[in-house]
Amino acid sequence: MFRAKLLGAIRAAGLELPACYPKKWVVDVKSVGSGDKALVYLGRYLYKGVIQEKDIIACKDGLVTFRYQDGKTKQTQTRTLPGPQFLWLILQHVLPKGFRRTRNFGFLHANSKKLQALLQELFKLNPIKTLVALAIRPAFKCPCCGSAMQIVKTRIPAMMAFGLVPSG
């Protein structure tokens, strides 16, 4: 029923559906009200996705005004669209069933610190050394003579910085 109503509303708004849209949908529908309440819910549901809740400026008379960053100019702009067209733009960014965001999956997941440390050990990777090579610091100047100073010791050992404290 949800699918039929949504497709009917999209067609009634004059929007075109792609040829490859799925014929079978798995839908978990919860009533969230309408208007602003629905947009607040949608904003939270898509947290750090297409658009954040704070970027939806207004929802009045069936029009949604939102803020976005232009990909070419990197300037912040506002745009006002009819509600169905706005939702269509949002739905174009929903991942198909079976796909996951890379940053939330496998060893890239935020809760995989131990696995990341193990992989660094197995592959003999030293991220600190790599980062130091990539980020060349400006030389520290001696306050007395003005010549370049060299770092010979730091207070935090590299193993402790990644939680790899030796056991014993």
C-alpha positions in Angstrom: 0.0 0.0 0.0 2.9 2.4 0.9 4.6 1.6 -2.4 1.5 2.3 -4.4 0.8 5.6 -2.7 4.4 6.8 -2.9 4.7 5.9 -6.6 1.3 7.6 -7.3 2.4 10.7 -5.5 5.8 10.8 -7.4 4.0 10.4 -10.7 1.3 13.0 -9.8 4.1 15.5 -9.0 5.5 15.0 -12.5 8.7 13.3 -11.4 10.1 10.5 -13.6 11.0 7.2 -12.1 14.2 5.4 -13.2 13.8 2.3 -15.3 15.7 0.2 -12.8 13.7 1.0 -9.6 13.0 -2.2 -7.6 9.7 -4.0 -8.2 9.7 -5.6 -4.7 10.1 -3.3 -1.7 10.8 -4.1 1.9 9.3 -1.3 3.9 9.2 -0.5 7.6 6.6 2.3 7.9 6.2 4.2 11.1 3.8 7.2 11.5 5.8 10.3 12.2 3.1 12.8 11.5 3.4 15.3 8.7 5.2 18.5 7.8 8.0 19.6 10.1 7.8 16.5 12.4 8.3 14.2 9.4 11.3 16.3 8.2 12.9 16.3 11.7 12.5 12.5 11.7 13.9 12.1 8.2 16.8 14.4 9.1 17.7 12.2 12.1 17.2 9.0 10.1 19.7 10.2 7.5 22.2 11.4 10.1 25.4 12.4 8.3 23.9 11.3 5.0 22.5 13.4 2.3 21.3 16.4 4.4 21.4 17.2 8.0 18.4 18.4 10.0 19.9 21.8 10.6 20.1 22.4 6.8 16.3 22.1 6.3 15.4 25.7 6.8 11.6 25.7 6.2 8.6 23.5 5.2 5.6 25.6 4.3 2.8 25.3 1.8 4.2 22.0 0.4 7.6 23.6 -0.3 10.8 22.6 1.4 13.6 25.2 1.7 17.1 23.7 2.4 20.7 24.7 2.5 23.4 22.9 0.6 26.9 23.3 -0.6 27.5 23.6 -4.3 29.9 20.9 -5.5 31.7 23.1 -8.0 31.9 26.5 -6.3 31.9 25.2 -2.6 29.5 28.0 -1.8 26.5 27.5 0.5 23.3 28.1 -1.3 19.6 27.6 -0.5 17.0 25.9 -2.7 13.2 25.6 -2.5 11.5 22.6 -4.0 8.0 20.9 -3.7 8.0 18.3 -1.0 7.8 15.3 -3.4 10.7 16.5 -5.5 12.7 17.1 -2.3 12.0 13.6 -1.1 12.9 12.2 -4.5 16.3 13.9 -4.3 16.8 12.3 -0.8 15.7 8.8 -1.9 18.3 8.9 -4.8 21.0 8.6 -2.1 19.5 5.6 -0.2 21.7 2.5 -0.6 20.1 -0.6 -2.2 19.4 -3.6 0.0 22.6 -5.5 0.8 24.9 -2.5 0.4 26.5 -0.8 3.4 28.4 2.4 4.0 32.1 1.5 3.9 33.0 3.6 6.9 30.6 1.5 9.1 31.7 -1.9 7.9 34.6 -4.4 8.6 37.9 -3.2 10.0 37.0 0.4 9.1 34.3 0.4 11.7 34.9 2.7 14.7 34.7 -0.2 17.1 37.5 -2.2 15.4 40.5 -0.5 17.1 41.9 -3.9 18.2 41.6 -5.3 14.8 43.2 -2.2 13.2 46.1 -2.5 15.7 46.5 -6.3 14.8 46.5 -5.5 11.1 49.2 -2.8 11.6 51.3 -5.4 13.5 50.8 -8.1 10.9 51.6 -5.9 7.9 54.4 -4.1 9.7 52.6 -0.8 9.2 53.6 2.2 11.3 51.0 4.9 10.7 52.9 7.4 12.8 56.0 7.1 10.6 53.8 7.4 7.5 52.0 10.5 8.8 55.3 12.1 9.8 56.6 11.5 6.2 53.5 13.1 4.8 53.2 16.1 7.0 56.4 18.0 6.9 56.5 20.4 9.7 58.1 23.9 9.5 61.4 23.9 11.3 61.4 25.2 14.9 63.7 28.2 15.4 66.0 28.5 18.3 64.9 31.6 20.3 68.6 32.5 21.0 70.5 32.0 17.7 67.6 31.6 15.2 68.9 28.3 13.7 66.7 25.3 13.0 66.0 23.0 15.9 65.6 19.2 15.6 63.1 17.1 17.7 65.1 14.3 19.4 62.5 12.9 21.8 58.8 13.1 22.4 57.0 12.5 25.7 54.4 10.0 24.3 56.0 6.7 23.0 54.5 5.7 19.6 53.2 2.4 21.0 51.1 4.1 23.7 49.6 6.5 21.2 47.7 3.6 19.6 46.9 1.8 22.8 49.6 -0.8 22.2 50.9 -0.9 25.7 53.4 -3.8 26.2 52.0 -6.4 28.6 54.0 -7.4 31.6 
